[in-house]
């Protein structure tokens, strides 16, 4: 035991727990980034704050994932040909994954876990 009252075993457990949390965060971040790739040129439905639902063809994200560039944004008041959506205004998004992209994502994820 050191002067702080913490045993070596407790320090090892804390380090192990932090490694597990970091691994989980890295896995979730990778899955999120894979979903951005899979959304390319796909129709995506967004649920915004206030439960407003909009849909658009996904174009890209900025490097910090603060904004999504979309085309043919369908809103309750009409269609905008091009738009930037603030990610901070989004609650959720959903899209259909075609079989080919799903298999690519699955293969990458399986390799990651091995």
KALIN-V63666 format. One record per pair of residues at least 4 apart in sequence whose ideal C-beta (glycine too) atoms are under 8 Angstrom apart, sorted by the first residue. I is the first residue (numbers start at 1). J is the second residue. Records with the same first field share a line. If there is no record, write none. Layout:
BEGIN
I->J ; J
END
This chain:
BEGIN
1->5 ; 6 ; 7
2->6
6->10 ; 11
7->11
8->12
9->13
10->14
11->15
12->16
13->17
14->18
15->19
16->20
17->21
18->22
19->23
20->24
21->25
22->26
23->27
24->28
25->29
26->30
27->31 ; 112
28->32
29->33
30->34 ; 109 ; 112
31->35 ; 109
32->36
33->37
34->38 ; 105 ; 108 ; 109
35->39
36->40 ; 61 ; 65
37->105
38->42 ; 95 ; 97 ; 101 ; 102 ; 105
39->44 ; 58 ; 93 ; 95
40->58 ; 59 ; 60
41->57 ; 58 ; 59
42->57 ; 58 ; 95 ; 96
43->55 ; 56 ; 57 ; 58 ; 95 ; 96
44->55 ; 56 ; 57 ; 58 ; 70 ; 93 ; 94 ; 95
45->53 ; 54 ; 55 ; 93 ; 94 ; 95
46->53 ; 54 ; 55 ; 56 ; 85 ; 90 ; 92 ; 93
47->51 ; 52 ; 53 ; 90 ; 91 ; 92 ; 93
48->52 ; 53 ; 54 ; 89 ; 90 ; 91
49->89 ; 90 ; 91
51->91
52->75 ; 76
54->73 ; 74 ; 75 ; 76 ; 85
55->73 ; 74
56->70 ; 71 ; 72 ; 73 ; 74 ; 83 ; 85
57->70 ; 71 ; 72
58->68 ; 70 ; 95
59->68 ; 69 ; 70 ; 71
60->68 ; 69
61->65 ; 67 ; 68 ; 69 ; 87
62->66 ; 67
65->87
66->86 ; 87 ; 88
67->84 ; 85 ; 86 ; 87
68->84 ; 85 ; 87
69->82 ; 83 ; 84
70->82 ; 83 ; 84 ; 85
71->81 ; 82 ; 83
72->79 ; 80 ; 81
73->79 ; 80 ; 81 ; 82 ; 83 ; 85
74->79
75->79 ; 80
85->89 ; 90
86->90
97->101 ; 102 ; 105
98->102
99->103
100->104
101->105
102->106
103->107
104->108
105->109
106->110
107->111
108->112
109->113
110->114
END
